[in-house]
């Protein structure tokens, strides 16, 4: 439990690393959180684990989301993106929150395919799948808040679709939200 806060410094080299000793496992407990304000969190799925109820907040511009094992009820919140996309935004997560009201020139691009085992919430700014498929789950909620934008595709004949796995009743596109389909391929939208 508790909060580990990683502050920025002039050299941008403040780091929390869990991969130095392969047999060490760091588990962020059910009430624990890591808040990255401008440093580095280095982990692997084997050495950094987020338990149910735990959270990671990426409160910095750019940087990388740590590689970790995410329980379906853990939360990764991205809150600080302005001009540089985060790296490491790919793989499997529990709940994923995009809440970047100060986002400027960053496109909000994913780094690769994404699986969301909990809820996907786009609350502010713009998140783009950049041509990578997002897979949700039948009990999870997909929501795009008023004023927020979700972009599907990366131009040309991108073949990815609206996030799969989420069911119609669990998809909420608020009035005032924007969904952009950026592809010349056909897109079917139903049950929303």
TORGU-949060 format. One record per residue (C-alpha): chain; residue in three letters; x, y, z negated; residue number from 1. Coordinates in steps of 0.2 Angstrom, whole numbers. Example, Ala and Ser with C-alpha at 12.3 -4.5 7.8 and 13.67 -1.06 7.14 Angstrom:
2
+-----+------+-------+-------+-------+-----+
: mol : type :    px :    py :    pz : seq :
+-----+------+-------+-------+-------+-----+
:   A :  ALA :    62 :   -22 :   -39 :   1 :
:   A :  SER :    68 :    -5 :   -36 :   2 :
+-----+------+-------+-------+-------+-----+
END
This chain:
192
+-----+------+-------+-------+-------+-----+
: mol : type :    px :    py :    pz : seq :
+-----+------+-------+-------+-------+-----+
:   A :  UNK :     0 :     0 :     0 :   1 :
:   A :  UNK :     5 :    18 :     1 :   2 :
:   A :  UNK :    11 :    29 :    16 :   3 :
:   A :  UNK :    27 :    29 :    25 :   4 :
:   A :  UNK :    30 :    45 :    33 :   5 :
:   A :  UNK :    44 :    47 :    46 :   6 :
:   A :  UNK :    48 :    66 :    49 :   7 :
:   A :  UNK :    57 :    73 :    64 :   8 :
:   A :  UNK :    75 :    79 :    63 :   9 :
:   A :  UNK :    86 :    89 :    75 :  10 :
:   A :  UNK :    93 :    73 :    83 :  11 :
:   A :  UNK :    77 :    64 :    84 :  12 :
:   A :  UNK :    85 :    49 :    76 :  13 :
:   A :  UNK :    75 :    46 :    60 :  14 :
:   A :  UNK :    71 :    28 :    61 :  15 :
:   A :  UNK :    62 :    13 :    52 :  16 :
:   A :  UNK :    68 :    -3 :    59 :  17 :
:   A :  UNK :    61 :   -20 :    55 :  18 :
:   A :  UNK :    72 :   -30 :    68 :  19 :
:   A :  UNK :    89 :   -29 :    60 :  20 :
:   A :  UNK :    87 :   -46 :    51 :  21 :
:   A :  UNK :    76 :   -58 :    61 :  22 :
:   A :  UNK :    70 :   -68 :    45 :  23 :
:   A :  UNK :    63 :   -52 :    37 :  24 :
:   A :  UNK :    45 :   -48 :    40 :  25 :
:   A :  UNK :    37 :   -31 :    35 :  26 :
:   A :  UNK :    19 :   -32 :    32 :  27 :
:   A :  UNK :     9 :   -16 :    31 :  28 :
:   A :  UNK :    -4 :   -20 :    19 :  29 :
:   A :  UNK :   -23 :   -17 :    19 :  30 :
:   A :  UNK :   -22 :     0 :    12 :  31 :
:   A :  UNK :    -5 :     4 :    19 :  32 :
:   A :  UNK :     0 :    16 :    33 :  33 :
:   A :  UNK :    14 :    22 :    43 :  34 :
:   A :  UNK :    14 :    40 :    50 :  35 :
:   A :  UNK :    26 :    44 :    63 :  36 :
:   A :  UNK :    28 :    63 :    65 :  37 :
:   A :  UNK :    43 :    62 :    76 :  38 :
:   A :  UNK :    55 :    48 :    73 :  39 :
:   A :  UNK :    56 :    30 :    78 :  40 :
:   A :  UNK :    48 :    14 :    72 :  41 :
:   A :  UNK :    56 :    -1 :    79 :  42 :
:   A :  UNK :    49 :   -18 :    77 :  43 :
:   A :  UNK :    43 :   -34 :    85 :  44 :
:   A :  UNK :    28 :   -45 :    84 :  45 :
:   A :  UNK :    37 :   -57 :    72 :  46 :
:   A :  UNK :    45 :   -43 :    61 :  47 :
:   A :  UNK :    32 :   -30 :    59 :  48 :
:   A :  UNK :    14 :   -34 :    55 :  49 :
:   A :  UNK :    -1 :   -23 :    52 :  50 :
:   A :  UNK :   -14 :   -32 :    41 :  51 :
:   A :  UNK :   -33 :   -29 :    41 :  52 :
:   A :  UNK :   -36 :   -11 :    35 :  53 :
:   A :  UNK :   -19 :    -5 :    38 :  54 :
:   A :  UNK :   -15 :     9 :    51 :  55 :
:   A :  UNK :    -1 :    17 :    61 :  56 :
:   A :  UNK :    -3 :    35 :    66 :  57 :
:   A :  UNK :     8 :    42 :    81 :  58 :
:   A :  UNK :     7 :    60 :    77 :  59 :
:   A :  UNK :    21 :    65 :    89 :  60 :
:   A :  UNK :    23 :    70 :   107 :  61 :
:   A :  UNK :    31 :    56 :   118 :  62 :
:   A :  UNK :    40 :    43 :   108 :  63 :
:   A :  UNK :    35 :    25 :   107 :  64 :
:   A :  UNK :    22 :    15 :    99 :  65 :
:   A :  UNK :    30 :     1 :    89 :  66 :
:   A :  UNK :    30 :   -17 :    95 :  67 :
:   A :  UNK :    20 :   -26 :    81 :  68 :
:   A :  UNK :     7 :   -39 :    77 :  69 :
:   A :  UNK :    -9 :   -30 :    75 :  70 :
:   A :  UNK :   -24 :   -38 :    65 :  71 :
:   A :  UNK :   -41 :   -35 :    74 :  72 :
:   A :  UNK :   -46 :   -24 :    59 :  73 :
:   A :  UNK :   -30 :   -13 :    59 :  74 :
:   A :  UNK :   -29 :     4 :    68 :  75 :
:   A :  UNK :   -17 :    12 :    79 :  76 :
:   A :  UNK :   -21 :    31 :    81 :  77 :
:   A :  UNK :   -12 :    42 :    94 :  78 :
:   A :  UNK :   -14 :    60 :    89 :  79 :
:   A :  UNK :     1 :    70 :    94 :  80 :
:   A :  UNK :     2 :    68 :   113 :  81 :
:   A :  UNK :     4 :    85 :   122 :  82 :
:   A :  UNK :    17 :    84 :   136 :  83 :
:   A :  UNK :    24 :    67 :   136 :  84 :
:   A :  UNK :    16 :    50 :   136 :  85 :
:   A :  UNK :    20 :    38 :   123 :  86 :
:   A :  UNK :    30 :    22 :   128 :  87 :
:   A :  UNK :    25 :     5 :   121 :  88 :
:   A :  UNK :     6 :     7 :   124 :  89 :
:   A :  UNK :     3 :   -10 :   130 :  90 :
:   A :  UNK :    -1 :   -27 :   123 :  91 :
:   A :  UNK :   -14 :   -32 :   110 :  92 :
:   A :  UNK :   -20 :   -20 :    96 :  93 :
:   A :  UNK :   -34 :   -20 :    84 :  94 :
:   A :  UNK :   -43 :    -4 :    84 :  95 :
:   A :  UNK :   -36 :     9 :    96 :  96 :
:   A :  UNK :   -40 :    28 :    94 :  97 :
:   A :  UNK :   -34 :    41 :   106 :  98 :
:   A :  UNK :   -37 :    58 :    98 :  99 :
:   A :  UNK :   -25 :    71 :   106 : 100 :
:   A :  UNK :   -34 :    88 :   106 : 101 :
:   A :  UNK :   -18 :    98 :   110 : 102 :
:   A :  UNK :   -14 :    87 :   125 : 103 :
:   A :  UNK :    -8 :    98 :   140 : 104 :
:   A :  UNK :     2 :    90 :   154 : 105 :
:   A :  UNK :     3 :    72 :   148 : 106 :
:   A :  UNK :    -8 :    61 :   158 : 107 :
:   A :  UNK :   -12 :    49 :   144 : 108 :
:   A :  UNK :    -5 :    34 :   153 : 109 :
:   A :  UNK :    -5 :    16 :   147 : 110 :
:   A :  UNK :    12 :     7 :   148 : 111 :
:   A :  UNK :     4 :    -9 :   154 : 112 :
:   A :  UNK :   -11 :   -20 :   152 : 113 :
:   A :  UNK :   -20 :   -18 :   135 : 114 :
:   A :  UNK :   -31 :   -29 :   124 : 115 :
:   A :  UNK :   -42 :   -21 :   111 : 116 :
:   A :  UNK :   -48 :   -34 :    98 : 117 :
:   A :  UNK :   -58 :   -21 :    88 : 118 :
:   A :  UNK :   -64 :    -4 :    94 : 119 :
:   A :  UNK :   -57 :     8 :   108 : 120 :
:   A :  UNK :   -61 :    26 :   104 : 121 :
:   A :  UNK :   -56 :    41 :   115 : 122 :
:   A :  UNK :   -60 :    56 :   104 : 123 :
:   A :  UNK :   -50 :    70 :   112 : 124 :
:   A :  UNK :   -39 :    73 :   126 : 125 :
:   A :  UNK :   -37 :    61 :   141 : 126 :
:   A :  UNK :   -32 :    43 :   141 : 127 :
:   A :  UNK :   -28 :    35 :   158 : 128 :
:   A :  UNK :   -26 :    16 :   161 : 129 :
:   A :  UNK :   -14 :    21 :   175 : 130 :
:   A :  UNK :   -20 :     5 :   185 : 131 :
:   A :  UNK :   -18 :    -7 :   170 : 132 :
:   A :  UNK :   -33 :   -17 :   165 : 133 :
:   A :  UNK :   -40 :   -14 :   147 : 134 :
:   A :  UNK :   -49 :   -30 :   140 : 135 :
:   A :  UNK :   -60 :   -27 :   125 : 136 :
:   A :  UNK :   -71 :   -39 :   115 : 137 :
:   A :  UNK :   -90 :   -42 :   114 : 138 :
:   A :  UNK :   -92 :   -36 :    96 : 139 :
:   A :  UNK :   -80 :   -21 :    99 : 140 :
:   A :  UNK :   -86 :    -3 :   102 : 141 :
:   A :  UNK :   -80 :     7 :   117 : 142 :
:   A :  UNK :   -83 :    26 :   115 : 143 :
:   A :  UNK :   -78 :    41 :   124 : 144 :
:   A :  UNK :   -83 :    57 :   114 : 145 :
:   A :  UNK :   -89 :    73 :   121 : 146 :
:   A :  UNK :   -75 :    83 :   128 : 147 :
:   A :  UNK :   -64 :    68 :   130 : 148 :
:   A :  UNK :   -59 :    60 :   147 : 149 :
:   A :  UNK :   -55 :    42 :   152 : 150 :
:   A :  UNK :   -47 :    39 :   169 : 151 :
:   A :  UNK :   -48 :    22 :   177 : 152 :
:   A :  UNK :   -36 :    18 :   191 : 153 :
:   A :  UNK :   -20 :    26 :   198 : 154 :
:   A :  UNK :   -25 :    31 :   215 : 155 :
:   A :  UNK :   -25 :    22 :   231 : 156 :
:   A :  UNK :   -32 :     5 :   231 : 157 :
:   A :  UNK :   -30 :     2 :   212 : 158 :
:   A :  UNK :   -40 :   -14 :   208 : 159 :
:   A :  UNK :   -43 :   -12 :   190 : 160 :
:   A :  UNK :   -60 :    -9 :   183 : 161 :
:   A :  UNK :   -69 :    -2 :   169 : 162 :
:   A :  UNK :   -63 :   -10 :   153 : 163 :
:   A :  UNK :   -70 :   -28 :   152 : 164 :
:   A :  UNK :   -76 :   -38 :   137 : 165 :
:   A :  UNK :   -86 :   -24 :   129 : 166 :
:   A :  UNK :  -105 :   -27 :   131 : 167 :
:   A :  UNK :  -117 :   -13 :   137 : 168 :
:   A :  UNK :  -125 :   -10 :   120 : 169 :
:   A :  UNK :  -107 :    -7 :   113 : 170 :
:   A :  UNK :  -102 :     6 :   126 : 171 :
:   A :  UNK :  -105 :    24 :   121 : 172 :
:   A :  UNK :  -101 :    38 :   134 : 173 :
:   A :  UNK :  -106 :    54 :   125 : 174 :
:   A :  UNK :  -115 :    68 :   134 : 175 :
:   A :  UNK :  -100 :    79 :   139 : 176 :
:   A :  UNK :   -88 :    65 :   140 : 177 :
:   A :  UNK :   -79 :    62 :   157 : 178 :
:   A :  UNK :   -75 :    46 :   166 : 179 :
:   A :  UNK :   -64 :    47 :   181 : 180 :
:   A :  UNK :   -63 :    33 :   194 : 181 :
:   A :  UNK :   -46 :    36 :   203 : 182 :
:   A :  UNK :   -46 :    23 :   217 : 183 :
:   A :  UNK :   -52 :    20 :   235 : 184 :
:   A :  UNK :   -58 :     2 :   230 : 185 :
:   A :  UNK :   -76 :    -1 :   226 : 186 :
:   A :  UNK :   -81 :     0 :   207 : 187 :
:   A :  UNK :   -97 :    -7 :   200 : 188 :
:   A :  UNK :  -104 :     1 :   185 : 189 :
:   A :  UNK :  -119 :    -7 :   176 : 190 :
:   A :  UNK :  -126 :    -9 :   159 : 191 :
:   A :  UNK :  -119 :     7 :   152 : 192 :
+-----+------+-------+-------+-------+-----+
END
